[in-house]
Amino acid sequence: MQPWLDLIPDGVLLVDEQGRIRCANKAMHRLCGMDPSSLHGHALDVLLPIGASCRHGAHLQQFFRQPRPRPMGSVSRLSLRRADGSSLPVDISLGLFESEGERLALAVIHDLSELHSLHQRNDYLATHDELTGLHNRPVFHQLLSQALAQAQRSQRSMALLLIDLDDFKSVNDGHGHHVGDRLLQDMASRMRRELRSSDALARLGGDEFAVLLPDQTHAPDTLRVAEKLLASIARPWQLGHHEISPGASIGIVFGPGDGNSADMLMRHADMAMYQAKDAGRGTYRVFDGRMAAELEERSLLQGRLQLALRHGGLQLHYQPQLCARSGRVLGVEALARWQDAQLGMVSPARFIPVAERCGLILPLGDWVLNEACRQLRSWLDQGLALRVAVNVSAHQLRLPRFAAHLAELLQQWRIPPAMLELEITESVAMGDGLQAKALLEEVARLGVQLALDDFGMGHSSLGQLRDLPVHRIKMDRSFVQGACTHARDAVLTRAVIGLTKTLGMRVVGEGVETEAQRRFLQAEGCDELQGWLFAPAVAPANIPQLLQTLVVAAP
């Protein structure tokens, strides 16, 4: 054998016209598992797949009669038989080699096993989710389309369940993406165990999963599946020192009744899933026609709100906040108002949830904060020193540069920090624990006032409440409005006022509508009052005149 053949990393064989192996290089041992010297003199059949000898022999004879070089890649699906009987995918180039007047076929054999593994991997990833091994979105869409077509032909029903893990972002943020990935894998395994082999489970992306129940004639059966999935997901989960209480929300649709295409079913399931989120999470909702009407309204509101943010249409009105004892106006709360050319006056109860759901809450919140600071500066220039309270959403607070942006606004509009107050709902302040406390402390260090809004409707921890840098607590209006007519509301109102005083904070009663409510809150020691008894929210131009009226009418 020529010594240089051993320098070639691919396998090399020299084969005579009778199909006998005359020599093999060292690389052949790695490819076929046989010592190269032991191959000498053997028929080439020893390396051929069983049943391929005759066909290969004919090709070899043809090559010697009409020798034409064969480059790599010119023939597909070639394989080499190994000593253990296994098969190795290879590519082979052929050339004619002459040694001492003898013609030999020179075969260079390249191992394709890594390339085949890569192709298999790519084929797998084209149809499966890499993290969980479940069906991916394109495959699930195809399965859903097929199941829907079958249901339409058979006049039977199929069900689609869209599953979204609750508050999964906090898992990634608080524990790390490696923990989030493990949680997704385990949630996939839990769900798979609750389903039949004929059911399809897919991960659509992120923390969103989908289940296809191809033959669901009885709706109660589908609801039981949803309940089993929710119970399975909700079991406590632990990884090392990470302890998590997972949960999920599920939207359910039935085809073909709820949609005549896979895309329509997915949209309707998404609506139902968000209804489950709005209902408190950890539950399921079944699609009905009203949801489609709500989606149409949301789409309309979203488009019109985008136009309003770009071209105008939004205003801030201001509702006074009075000292309960003197009646003097201490500040005002900024409240967004939207007059739309097409929709008319749109209530905040309609457009704020839409803004939160479609991602417009951040530009809306920025506009409100900037406009309130601009108006405050205008009043200061007129000699009116009014504290202005602005509602801030959880989305704004989570922005890494929120406090820095707030400081820039204060400087831009030359606002004394103590004259600006941010109102944060109780659920936001308590829900994010240490993270919320750190953010609020950063805001408080600027000198900006902080108020806890809708107090009494969330899940407050007294320990957390004590440690938060909050200046004022605003009782939820439901307590105030029932204080004079329901004994329990009166007791709760007194308790909130007493608790606030104990913590050294001021308490605001909002939603005051009757003189009896005003007298009750004043007698119980409430510090500030706000409500329609004194004034509705009015345009900024009306504030100076309103202040004079309120001073004259003060008790």
Protein Blocks (a to p, Z undefined) as FASTA:
>chain_A
ZZklmmpmbdcddddfkopafbdcfklmmmnopafklmgopafklmgcehilmmmmmmmm
mmmmmgcdddehiaghiacddfkopacddddddddddeehiacdddddddfklmmmmmmm
mmmmmmpcfklopacfklmmmmmmmmmmmmmmnopacdddddddehklmmmmmnojklmm
mmmmmmmmmmmmmpcfkbccddfbhjbccdddfbafblklmmmmmmmmmmmmmpccdehj
bccdddddddddddfklocbfklmmmmmmmmmmmmmmnngjiacdddfklmmmmmmmmmm
mmmmmmmmmnojiacdddddddfklopafbdcdddddddfklopadfklmmmmmmmnopm
mmmmmmmmmmmmmmmmmmmmnopacdddddddfklmmpmklmmmmmmmmmmnopafklpc
cdddfklmmmnmmmmmmmmmmmmmnopacddehihjaccdfklmmmpccfbdcddfklmm
mmmmpmklmmmmmmmmmmmmmnopacddehiabfklmmmmmmnopabdcdjkloccddfk
lmmmmmmmmmmmpZZ
